[in-house]
């Protein structure tokens, strides 16, 4: 019998599953390091880590080994490395762009505030056992190791970029935001996306359309041209695009331009006029207005808040 006191206007809230309840009670992500960088041909000798490491391949190719499994990596691959798992990484293309996150899934103030980096050839961690991330006891996530199958690489890439950007800009000043973004990344990796269209041809076309928008953000968005390429009317194109990506083409276009603006302000020495021109804005005033609408601060204010790291 339900013995809870009754309240006027009380609404029933559906209970979560036992698995979700476990995860809500367990996970408290903490980002130790996050970086997005280009590198020439490179090699990281075998090592083990005390925390988790996730790597997203933005550009380039390489050969990774995680545990006993060796595999090739390419654009849009995500590699998940659990604690105390031997791994080796090699970039084989002339240039490679990787985004990576060192993180805890269970925060511990006595354990988590420690440099996540171990150099290659660090295999024996017995002297650091007190700092080892504890087991999760999550039947699904505990199986993740090596290259994961992901259904929405664009969204995963955007989350990686956002985490790296906020870590670089604010560092420890954004711990709650970074923790929330990490939970969002976990949610994306755990979800089983439904097929939003019985026609896989159009589903694939919607993915390609989103990729075109995010890669050609300097150009003026022409929805009519994109619709024509898929053989759809503009209204039907917009409908399928929203069903696929939960946003409109124009909204994705605007979000991509502002995200690129944030990256340029955080990672480069370009001035605001140069960034406005690079993004295809006709003048600095239009850019500043769009940036303020998206972030609630001016480009100069955003740049000034960049953390010195």
ABEGO torsion letter per residue (X at the ends): XBABBBBBGBBBBBBBBAAAAAAAAABBBBBABBBBBBBBBBBBBBBBBABBBBBBBABEBBBBBBEABBBBBBBGBBBBBBBGBBBBBBBABABBBBBBBBBBABBBAAAABBBABBBBGBABAAAAAAABBBBAGBAAAAABBEBBBBABAAAAAAAAAAAAAAAAAAEAAAAAAAAAAAAAAAAAAABBBBBABABAAAAAAAAAAAAAAAAAAABBBBAAAAAAAAGBBAAAAAAAAAAAAGBBAAAAAAAAAAAAAAAAAAABABBAAAAAAAAGBABAAAAAAAAAAAAGBBAAAAAAABBBX
